[in-house]
Amino acid sequence: MAIFKLTAHDDSIVLVLAAKCLSCARNIAANGAGAEGPRMWLDPSKSTCELMRDNMTPQIIVRSTKNDD
């Protein structure tokens, strides 16, 4: 698996997801599309798809902690 970052050209939406390949990443994004519709993610003229990390091994991707101030 690899990690991809998909960004709408108007910067209104950014997705980070795991997929086997670039076209797989676009399809996963399209299948999970919201109001923007699937074409946003399938059409390279409407969004970019950037490989962030290849050959992922099991690891923490995001960690969030809550401050009790």
N, C-alpha and C positions, 0 to 999 in steps of 0.2 A: 504494500500500500504506500501511497504517497499523499502528501498534504498539498492542496491547491487553494489559492486565493482567487476568487472571482469577484470582479468589481464592475458595476454598471458604469458606463462612460460618463454619466452625469454625477458619479460618486454618491448617488442616493442610497445604494445598497452594496454591502460587501458581505460575501460568504466565505467561510473557511471550512473545507471539508476534506475527507479522506476518500480517495478513489484509486483505481488501478492505473488510469491513464487520463490524459487531458480530455479526450472526448467522453470518457466515462464521467469525469467531473462535471462537464457541461450537462450531460444527461441527468445526473443526480440533482443538480441545481434546477433544471427544467422541471423535473418530476416533483420537486418540492416548492415550486414557484408560488408566490402569493399574488397580490393584485397586479404585480408587474407583468405577469404572464410568462410562460415558458420560453417564448421567442427571445426575451431579454438575454437568456443564458445560452441559447443555442446559436445565436447570431453574433459572430465576432465583430460586426460593425456596431453592436450595442453594448458589448462587455468584453473585458479581458479575462484571461485565465492564466495564472502564473503558478508555476511549480515552486513551492516553498521548501519542500523537503522530500527527498526520494528515499526509498528503502527504509521505511519506518520500522522501528522495533517497538515493542510495547513500552510506553512511557507516559508520563503525565504531560498533557498538552496545555491545559489551563488550570490554574490554581487560584482560588479566591478565598480571602479570609474576611471575616466580619470584625470590624473594630467596635468594641463596646465602650464608646466614649460617653 
